[in-house]
Amino acid sequence: MNADALSLAGAQGRRILRLYHLYRVSVGMALVLLISSNLDDELLDLAHEQLFRYGSWAYLVLNVLVAVLIQRPRHLLQVFSLALLDVLLLSALFYSAGGIPSGIGNLLIVAVAIANILLRGRIGLLIAAVAASGMIYLTFYLSLSRPIAAGQYVQAGTLGALCFAAAIFLQGLSRRLQVSERLAEQRAVDVASLEALNSLILQRMRTGILVLDRQNRVLLANQGAQILLNRNELAGKVLDPHCPDLVKRLQQWQQNPTLRPQSLQIVADGPLLQPSFIFLQRGNEQHTLVFLDDISQITQQAQQLKLASLGRLTAGIAHEIRNPLGAISHAAQLLQESEELESPDRRLAQIIQDHSRRMNLVIENVLQLSRRRQAEPQLLDLKYWLHRFASEFRNSLATLDQTLHLETIGGSLQTRMDPHQLTQVLTNLVQNGLRYSAQKHQLGQVWLKLFRDAESDLPVLEVLDDGPGVPEEQVQHIFEPFYTTDNKGTGLGLYISRELCESNQARLDYKPREGGGSCFRITFAHPRKLS
């Protein structure tokens, strides 16, 4: 039999046992003070004075020893022996003090009651039976030597019945308390499991979640928020110095909660985030719940739908323009072949043909944009692929005054991208770089530099030239469709290149090159990221 057989095992049972120890020691001390002050002869009609005195001291000493030695009972037998010893000692004191008039029978009822809190079933009723039978038997034994005790049988029987009543009542009460305690423990386990599950779900959510107080201090930040904000250990920190753009949108929302917050981009190459805010009342404190959603893919899909619609529209218009344009170009060519045509008129016919070819080039680019196929990303070893691209491009150069350089840093760099679309992007960027480099130097040069970005750990390819660069006021427009600074350009090359990169989860950006020239930077997607 172990501690689980106790009626109230665990912390509550040990607490009751300590109170039981304290109660018995207190009763023992009261009895010792009673006999030490010689009040026992005046207050009690003692039947055996010496037995009562020795019994009082024995009761105190034994209970002190028991209280010291038995703090955490490991067996049911220990508790049962303790309760039985207490009943036997009190019965001896009951007899020596003169029976019912001494009032020690009430102490027996208390001892039985506490024993039945700690014990269960028949073993608790056994303690009650020992106490009841002890009082009745000792009353009978006293009546043999003291005739006055013969009239105390009814009282002794009543006290015995109270012992059984206390045992039955407290066993039922302790059983209910035990059921309630088990239910509370089970509910606590369920709540803890649910809390752990909620915490796991919260941490694994891709949506970033922040809880802020009035001072914009982060009370809670899940893993998704830390990844999207590119910050570690945000909890406990004030958000203002770490994400000022997010704080600015929070302040705008606090001034006008009906306003939809603008999207933001924490890192230049990072995802596009859409914040949303909700007031959260926690007691007397008002906090703010912040949701951060990565809308990069949604924006990309919307852009693709918009481009598809625009492509179908422009394709229809291009087809309608192409037919009369062909007739105009053919007529100008026939007119130019006429022998009677004078030189100024031939120049005008040549201008018609030149502009017809330029318009046809615009139409070809528009049709290429509308017919663009869906990206089919493949796992590419960028280092190997770039060496092959550079070799093929050098072989295709028509003149010797153009040079393509290639520099790769680090080991194998992989990404997922459509190789045909990457070829189209790089061809356009390299040709633009060679053309602008030749405007400033006799030898047109372009450098391809492949490396791994230290912050994002993503592959990066830079296309650099030593040309005049892009003026600062034009940088924000160079990726817009039909925007060009070259009178012979169409303004679609960089636009199509950026769209092709974004359809492959890559990003194309421009930044000025130190020392002059331009730098177009392609940040590729992680090789395990699916488009």
C-alpha positions as CSV (number, residue, x, y, z in Angstrom):
1,M,0.0,0.0,0.0
2,N,1.4,3.4,-1.0
3,A,0.5,7.0,-0.5
4,D,-2.0,6.9,-3.4
5,A,-4.3,4.8,-1.0
6,L,-4.8,7.9,1.1
7,S,-8.1,9.6,0.8
8,L,-6.5,13.0,0.0
9,A,-3.1,12.1,-1.3
10,G,-0.7,14.8,-2.4
11,A,-0.2,18.3,-1.0
12,Q,-3.7,18.6,0.5
13,G,-3.3,15.3,2.4
14,R,0.1,16.4,3.8
15,R,-1.3,19.7,4.8
16,I,-4.2,18.0,6.8
17,L,-1.6,15.6,8.4
18,R,0.5,18.6,9.5
19,L,-2.6,20.2,11.1
20,Y,-3.4,16.8,12.7
21,H,0.1,16.7,14.2
22,L,-0.3,20.3,15.5
23,Y,-3.7,19.5,17.0
24,R,-2.4,16.4,18.9
25,V,0.7,18.2,20.2
26,S,-1.5,21.1,21.3
27,V,-3.8,18.7,23.2
28,G,-0.8,17.0,24.8
29,M,0.6,20.3,25.9
30,A,-2.8,21.3,27.4
31,L,-3.0,18.0,29.3
32,V,0.6,18.5,30.6
33,L,-0.1,22.0,31.7
34,L,-3.3,20.8,33.5
35,I,-1.4,18.2,35.6
36,S,1.6,20.5,36.1
37,S,-0.7,23.2,37.7
38,N,-2.4,20.5,39.9
39,L,-5.8,21.6,38.4
40,D,-6.6,18.1,37.3
41,D,-7.9,17.1,40.8
42,E,-10.1,20.1,40.9
43,L,-11.5,20.0,37.3
44,L,-11.6,16.2,36.8
45,D,-13.0,13.3,38.9
46,L,-9.9,11.1,38.2
47,A,-10.3,7.4,38.5
48,H,-6.6,6.7,38.3
49,E,-4.5,9.8,39.1
50,Q,-1.0,8.3,38.4
51,L,-2.2,6.7,35.1
52,F,-3.6,10.0,34.0
53,R,-0.4,11.9,34.7
54,Y,1.9,9.4,33.1
55,G,-0.6,9.0,30.2
56,S,-0.6,12.8,29.6
57,W,3.2,13.0,29.4
58,A,3.3,9.9,27.2
59,Y,0.7,11.5,24.9
60,L,2.7,14.7,24.5
61,V,6.1,13.0,24.0
62,L,4.8,10.4,21.5
63,N,3.0,13.0,19.4
64,V,6.1,15.2,19.3
65,L,8.2,12.3,18.1
66,V,5.5,11.3,15.5
67,A,5.2,14.9,14.3
68,V,9.0,15.0,13.7
69,L,9.4,11.5,12.2
70,I,6.3,11.3,10.0
71,Q,6.1,14.3,7.7
72,R,5.3,12.5,4.5
73,P,3.8,9.1,5.1
74,R,4.7,6.7,2.3
75,H,2.4,3.8,3.3
76,L,-1.2,3.6,4.5
77,L,0.0,1.5,7.4
78,Q,1.8,4.6,8.9
79,V,-1.3,6.7,8.9
80,F,-3.5,3.9,10.2
81,S,-0.9,3.2,13.0
82,L,-0.9,6.9,13.9
83,A,-4.7,7.1,14.1
84,L,-4.9,3.8,16.1
85,L,-2.2,5.0,18.5
86,D,-4.0,8.3,19.0
87,V,-7.4,6.5,19.7
88,L,-5.7,4.0,22.2
89,L,-3.9,6.8,24.1
90,L,-7.1,8.9,24.3
91,S,-9.0,5.9,25.4
92,A,-6.5,5.3,28.2
93,L,-6.8,8.9,29.3
94,F,-10.6,8.6,29.0
95,Y,-10.5,5.7,31.5
96,S,-8.0,7.3,33.9
97,A,-9.9,10.6,33.9
98,G,-13.2,9.1,35.0
99,G,-15.0,8.4,31.7
100,I,-17.8,10.5,30.2
101,P,-17.6,13.5,32.7
102,S,-14.0,14.2,31.7
103,G,-14.9,15.3,28.2
104,I,-12.1,13.3,26.7
105,G,-14.7,11.3,24.7
106,N,-15.2,14.4,22.5
107,L,-11.5,14.3,21.7
108,L,-12.0,10.8,20.6
109,I,-14.7,11.9,18.1
110,V,-12.3,14.6,16.7
111,A,-9.5,12.0,16.4
112,V,-11.9,9.6,14.5
113,A,-13.1,12.5,12.2
114,I,-9.5,13.5,11.2
115,A,-8.5,9.8,10.7
116,N,-11.4,9.3,8.3
117,I,-10.4,12.4,6.3
118,L,-7.0,10.8,5.8
119,L,-8.2,7.2,5.4
120,R,-10.8,5.7,3.2
121,G,-13.4,2.8,3.3
122,R,-13.5,0.2,5.9
123,I,-10.1,1.0,7.5
124,G,-11.5,4.4,8.5
125,L,-14.6,2.7,10.0
126,L,-12.3,0.4,11.9
127,I,-10.8,3.4,13.7
128,A,-14.4,4.5,14.6
129,A,-15.2,1.0,15.8
130,V,-12.1,0.9,18.0
131,A,-13.0,4.3,19.5
132,A,-16.7,3.5,20.1
133,S,-16.1,0.1,21.5
134,G,-13.3,1.5,23.7
135,M,-15.6,4.1,25.3
136,I,-18.4,1.6,25.9
137,Y,-16.1,-1.1,27.2
138,L,-14.2,1.3,29.5
139,T,-17.4,2.8,30.8
140,F,-18.5,-0.7,31.7
141,Y,-15.2,-1.4,33.4
142,L,-15.4,1.8,35.4
143,S,-18.9,0.9,36.5
144,L,-17.5,-2.1,38.3
145,S,-15.4,0.0,40.6
146,R,-17.4,3.2,40.5
147,P,-21.2,2.7,40.7
148,I,-21.8,6.3,39.4
149,A,-20.5,5.2,36.0
150,A,-23.4,2.8,35.6
151,G,-25.6,5.7,34.4
152,Q,-23.2,6.7,31.6
153,Y,-23.9,3.9,29.1
154,V,-26.4,6.0,27.1
155,Q,-23.9,8.9,26.8
156,A,-21.1,6.4,25.9
157,G,-23.3,4.8,23.2
158,T,-24.2,8.3,21.9
159,L,-20.5,9.2,21.6
160,G,-19.8,5.9,19.9
161,A,-22.6,6.6,17.4
162,L,-21.2,10.0,16.8
163,C,-17.9,8.4,16.0
164,F,-19.5,6.3,13.3
165,A,-21.5,9.3,12.0
166,A,-18.4,11.5,11.8
167,A,-16.5,8.7,10.0
168,I,-19.3,8.1,7.4
169,F,-19.9,11.8,6.9
170,L,-16.3,12.8,6.5
171,Q,-15.5,9.8,4.2
172,G,-18.3,10.9,1.9
173,L,-17.1,14.5,2.0
174,S,-13.5,13.6,1.4
175,R,-14.6,11.3,-1.5
176,R,-16.3,14.3,-3.1
177,L,-13.3,16.5,-2.4
178,Q,-11.1,13.9,-4.0
179,V,-13.3,13.7,-7.1
180,S,-13.2,17.5,-7.3
181,E,-9.5,17.6,-6.9
182,R,-9.0,15.0,-9.6
183,L,-11.3,16.9,-11.9
184,A,-9.5,20.1,-11.2
185,E,-6.1,18.4,-11.9
186,Q,-7.5,17.0,-15.2
187,R,-8.9,20.4,-16.2
188,A,-5.5,21.9,-15.3
189,V,-3.7,19.4,-17.5
190,D,-6.2,20.0,-20.3
191,V,-5.8,23.7,-20.0
192,A,-2.0,23.4,-20.0
193,S,-2.1,21.1,-23.1
194,L,-4.5,23.5,-24.9
195,E,-2.2,26.4,-24.0
196,A,0.8,24.6,-25.3
197,L,-1.1,23.7,-28.5
198,N,-2.2,27.3,-29.0
199,S,1.4,28.5,-28.4
200,L,2.7,26.0,-30.9
201,I,0.1,27.1,-33.5
202,L,0.9,30.7,-32.8
203,Q,4.6,30.2,-33.3
204,R,4.1,28.1,-36.5
205,M,1.8,30.6,-38.1
206,R,3.1,32.3,-41.2
207,T,1.2,35.4,-40.3
208,G,3.2,37.6,-38.0
209,I,1.5,38.5,-34.7
210,L,2.6,41.2,-32.2
211,V,1.0,42.4,-29.0
212,L,2.0,45.9,-28.0
213,D,1.3,48.0,-24.9
214,R,0.7,51.7,-24.8
215,Q,4.4,52.5,-25.0
216,N,4.7,50.2,-28.1
217,R,6.7,47.7,-26.1
218,V,6.4,44.2,-27.6
219,L,4.7,41.9,-25.1
220,L,4.5,39.0,-27.5
221,A,6.0,38.2,-30.9
222,N,5.7,34.9,-32.7
223,Q,8.3,33.4,-35.0
224,G,6.5,34.6,-38.1
225,A,6.7,38.2,-37.0
226,Q,10.4,38.0,-36.2
227,I,11.1,36.5,-39.7
228,L,8.9,39.0,-41.5
229,L,10.4,42.0,-39.6
230,N,14.0,40.5,-39.9
231,R,14.5,40.9,-36.1
232,N,15.4,38.5,-33.4
233,E,14.0,38.5,-29.8
234,L,11.6,41.4,-30.1
235,A,9.8,40.5,-26.9
236,G,10.3,43.2,-24.2
237,K,11.7,45.7,-26.7
238,V,10.2,49.0,-27.8
239,L,9.2,48.8,-31.4
240,D,9.9,52.4,-32.4
241,P,13.7,52.1,-33.2
242,H,13.4,48.7,-34.8
243,C,10.4,49.2,-37.1
244,P,9.7,52.9,-37.4
245,D,7.5,52.4,-40.6
246,L,5.3,50.0,-38.8
247,V,5.0,52.4,-35.8
248,K,4.1,55.2,-38.2
249,R,1.2,53.1,-39.7
250,L,0.1,52.2,-36.2
251,Q,-0.1,55.9,-35.2
252,Q,-2.1,56.6,-38.4
253,W,-4.5,53.8,-37.6
254,Q,-4.9,55.0,-34.0
255,Q,-5.9,58.4,-35.3
256,N,-8.4,56.9,-37.8
257,P,-9.2,53.2,-37.2
258,T,-11.3,53.1,-40.3
259,L,-8.3,53.8,-42.5
260,R,-6.7,50.8,-44.2
261,P,-2.9,50.8,-43.3
262,Q,-0.5,51.1,-46.2
263,S,1.7,48.1,-47.0
264,L,5.4,48.3,-46.1
265,Q,8.7,46.7,-46.9
266,I,11.1,46.4,-43.9
267,V,14.0,45.2,-46.0
268,A,14.8,46.3,-49.5
269,D,14.8,42.7,-50.8
270,G,12.3,41.5,-48.2
271,P,8.6,40.6,-48.6
272,L,5.8,43.2,-49.0
273,L,3.8,43.3,-45.7
274,Q,0.3,44.3,-45.0
275,P,-0.3,45.3,-41.4
276,S,-3.6,45.3,-39.6
277,F,-4.4,46.4,-36.0
278,I,-7.0,45.5,-33.4
279,F,-7.5,46.9,-29.9
280,L,-7.1,44.2,-27.2
281,Q,-8.5,44.8,-23.7
282,R,-6.7,42.9,-21.0
283,G,-8.1,43.9,-17.6
284,N,-7.5,47.6,-17.1
285,E,-4.8,47.6,-19.8
286,Q,-5.5,48.3,-23.4
287,H,-3.0,46.6,-25.8
288,T,-2.8,46.5,-29.5
289,L,-2.8,43.3,-31.5
290,V,-0.8,43.6,-34.8
291,F,-1.2,41.1,-37.7
292,L,1.5,41.1,-40.5
293,D,0.6,39.3,-43.7
294,D,3.1,38.6,-46.5
295,I,1.2,39.8,-49.6
296,S,4.1,39.5,-52.0
297,Q,2.6,36.4,-53.8
298,I,-0.9,38.0,-53.8
299,T,0.6,41.2,-55.3
300,Q,2.5,39.1,-57.8
301,Q,-0.7,37.2,-58.8
302,A,-2.6,40.4,-59.1
303,Q,0.1,41.8,-61.3
304,Q,0.1,38.8,-63.5
305,L,-3.7,39.0,-63.9
306,K,-3.3,42.7,-64.7
307,L,-0.6,42.0,-67.2
308,A,-2.6,39.2,-68.8
309,S,-5.5,41.5,-69.3
310,L,-3.3,44.3,-70.5
311,G,-1.5,41.9,-72.8
312,R,-4.7,40.7,-74.5
313,L,-5.8,44.3,-75.0
314,T,-2.4,45.5,-76.4
315,A,-2.1,42.3,-78.5
316,G,-5.4,43.1,-80.2
317,I,-4.4,46.7,-80.7
318,A,-1.0,45.7,-82.0
319,H,-2.5,43.3,-84.6
320,E,-4.8,46.1,-85.8
321,I,-1.9,48.5,-86.2
322,R,0.5,45.9,-87.7
323,N,-1.6,45.4,-90.9
324,P,-1.8,49.1,-92.0
325,L,1.8,49.6,-90.8
326,G,3.0,46.8,-93.1
327,A,1.1,48.4,-96.0
328,I,2.7,51.8,-95.2
329,S,6.2,50.3,-95.0
330,H,5.7,48.3,-98.3
331,A,4.4,51.4,-100.0
332,A,7.4,53.5,-98.9
333,Q,9.7,50.7,-100.1
334,L,8.1,50.7,-103.5
335,L,8.1,54.5,-103.6
336,Q,11.8,54.5,-102.8
337,E,12.5,52.2,-105.7
338,S,11.0,54.6,-108.2
339,E,13.6,56.1,-110.6
340,E,11.7,59.3,-111.0
341,L,11.8,60.1,-107.3
342,E,13.9,63.0,-106.4
343,S,16.5,63.0,-103.6
344,P,14.5,64.9,-101.0
345,D,11.5,62.6,-101.6
346,R,13.7,59.6,-101.2
347,R,14.8,60.9,-97.8
348,L,11.2,61.3,-96.8
349,A,10.5,57.7,-97.9
350,Q,13.6,56.5,-95.9
351,I,12.2,58.3,-92.8
352,I,8.9,56.5,-93.3
353,Q,10.6,53.2,-93.4
354,D,12.8,53.9,-90.4
355,H,9.8,54.8,-88.2
356,S,7.8,51.9,-89.6
357,R,10.6,49.5,-88.4
358,R,10.7,51.3,-85.0
359,M,6.9,50.9,-84.7
360,N,7.2,47.3,-85.7
361,L,9.8,46.7,-83.0
362,V,7.4,48.2,-80.4
363,I,4.7,45.9,-81.7
364,E,7.0,42.9,-81.5
365,N,7.8,43.7,-77.9
366,V,4.2,44.2,-77.0
367,L,3.3,40.9,-78.6
368,Q,6.1,39.2,-76.8
369,L,4.7,40.6,-73.5
370,S,1.2,39.3,-74.3
371,R,2.4,35.9,-75.4
372,R,4.8,35.4,-72.4
373,R,4.4,31.9,-71.2
374,Q,4.1,30.8,-67.6
375,A,7.4,30.5,-65.8
376,E,8.7,26.9,-65.4
377,P,11.3,27.2,-62.6
378,Q,14.1,24.7,-62.5
379,L,16.9,24.1,-60.0
380,L,19.9,25.9,-61.5
381,D,23.5,25.9,-60.5
382,L,24.1,29.6,-61.1
383,K,27.9,29.4,-61.2
384,Y,27.8,26.7,-64.0
385,W,24.9,28.3,-65.8
386,L,26.6,31.8,-65.9
387,H,29.8,30.4,-67.3
388,R,27.9,28.8,-70.1
389,F,25.9,32.0,-70.7
390,A,29.0,34.2,-70.8
391,S,30.7,31.8,-73.2
392,E,27.7,31.8,-75.6
393,F,27.2,35.5,-75.4
394,R,30.9,36.3,-76.1
395,N,30.7,34.1,-79.2
396,S,27.6,36.1,-80.4
397,L,29.4,39.5,-80.2
398,A,29.7,41.0,-83.6
399,T,32.5,43.4,-82.9
400,L,35.8,43.2,-80.9
401,D,35.1,46.5,-79.0
402,Q,32.8,44.8,-76.6
403,T,33.8,42.6,-73.6
404,L,31.9,40.6,-71.0
405,H,33.6,39.8,-67.7
406,L,32.5,37.2,-65.2
407,E,33.4,36.9,-61.5
408,T,31.9,34.3,-59.1
409,I,32.6,34.3,-55.4
410,G,32.1,31.3,-53.2
411,G,31.1,27.7,-54.0
412,S,28.0,26.4,-55.6
413,L,25.0,28.8,-55.6
414,Q,21.6,27.4,-56.5
415,T,18.2,28.9,-57.1
416,R,14.9,28.0,-58.8
417,M,14.2,29.9,-62.1
418,D,13.2,29.4,-65.6
419,P,16.5,29.2,-67.6
420,H,14.9,30.6,-70.8
421,Q,13.5,33.6,-69.0
422,L,16.8,34.2,-67.1
423,T,18.6,34.2,-70.5
424,Q,16.2,36.8,-71.8
425,V,16.7,39.0,-68.7
426,L,20.5,38.8,-68.8
427,T,20.7,39.3,-72.5
428,N,18.7,42.5,-72.2
429,L,20.7,43.8,-69.2
430,V,24.1,43.0,-70.8
431,Q,23.2,44.5,-74.2
432,N,22.0,47.7,-72.4
433,G,25.2,47.8,-70.4
434,L,27.4,47.3,-73.4
435,R,25.5,50.0,-75.3
436,Y,25.8,52.6,-72.6
437,S,29.4,51.7,-71.8
438,A,30.3,52.3,-75.5
439,Q,28.8,55.8,-75.2
440,K,31.5,56.8,-72.8
441,H,34.4,54.6,-73.7
442,Q,35.9,53.1,-76.9
443,L,35.6,49.6,-75.4
444,G,32.1,48.7,-74.1
445,Q,32.5,46.5,-71.0
446,V,30.0,44.7,-68.7
447,W,30.9,42.8,-65.5
448,L,28.8,39.9,-64.1
449,K,29.4,39.4,-60.4
450,L,27.8,36.4,-58.6
451,F,28.0,36.0,-54.8
452,R,25.9,35.2,-51.7
453,D,24.4,38.1,-49.8
454,A,25.6,38.0,-46.2
455,E,22.4,39.3,-44.7
456,S,19.7,37.4,-46.5
457,D,21.9,34.4,-47.4
458,L,20.4,34.5,-51.0
459,P,22.3,34.3,-54.3
460,V,22.8,37.7,-55.9
461,L,23.9,38.6,-59.4
462,E,25.1,42.1,-60.3
463,V,25.3,43.4,-63.8
464,L,27.7,46.3,-63.8
465,D,28.8,48.7,-66.5
466,D,31.1,51.8,-66.7
467,G,28.7,54.0,-68.7
468,P,27.2,57.3,-67.7
469,G,24.7,55.8,-65.2
470,V,21.1,56.8,-64.7
471,P,20.3,60.3,-63.4
472,E,18.9,60.3,-59.9
473,E,15.6,61.9,-61.0
474,Q,15.0,59.1,-63.6
475,V,15.8,56.1,-61.3
476,Q,12.2,55.7,-60.1
477,H,10.9,55.6,-63.7
478,I,13.3,53.2,-65.4
479,F,11.2,50.1,-64.8
480,E,8.0,51.7,-66.0
481,P,6.6,50.5,-69.3
482,F,7.5,52.6,-72.4
483,Y,9.8,54.8,-70.4
484,T,13.2,55.3,-72.2
485,T,16.0,57.8,-72.5
486,D,17.1,56.4,-75.8
487,N,15.4,57.8,-78.8
488,K,15.7,54.4,-80.5
489,G,14.5,52.4,-77.5
490,T,11.0,51.0,-76.8
491,G,11.0,51.4,-73.0
492,L,9.9,47.8,-72.5
493,G,13.2,46.0,-71.9
494,L,13.7,46.7,-68.2
495,Y,10.0,46.5,-67.6
496,I,9.8,43.0,-69.1
497,S,13.0,42.0,-67.3
498,R,11.6,42.9,-63.9
499,E,8.3,41.1,-64.6
500,L,10.2,38.0,-65.6
501,C,12.2,38.1,-62.4
502,E,9.2,38.6,-60.2
503,S,7.4,35.7,-61.9
504,N,10.3,33.5,-60.7
505,Q,10.3,34.8,-57.1
506,A,13.4,36.9,-57.9
507,R,13.8,40.7,-57.7
508,L,15.5,43.1,-60.0
509,D,16.7,46.4,-58.6
510,Y,18.9,49.3,-59.7
511,K,21.6,51.1,-57.7
512,P,24.3,53.5,-58.7
513,R,27.8,52.0,-59.1
514,E,30.6,53.4,-57.0
515,G,33.0,55.3,-59.3
516,G,30.3,55.8,-62.0
517,G,28.2,53.6,-64.1
518,S,25.1,51.4,-63.3
519,C,24.5,48.3,-61.3
520,F,21.4,46.1,-61.9
521,R,21.1,43.6,-59.1
522,I,19.1,40.3,-59.3
523,T,18.3,38.8,-55.9
524,F,17.3,35.1,-56.6
525,A,14.9,33.1,-54.5
526,H,16.0,30.4,-52.1
527,P,16.4,27.0,-53.9
528,R,13.8,25.4,-51.6
529,K,11.2,28.2,-52.2
530,L,8.5,27.2,-54.6
531,S,7.1,29.7,-57.0
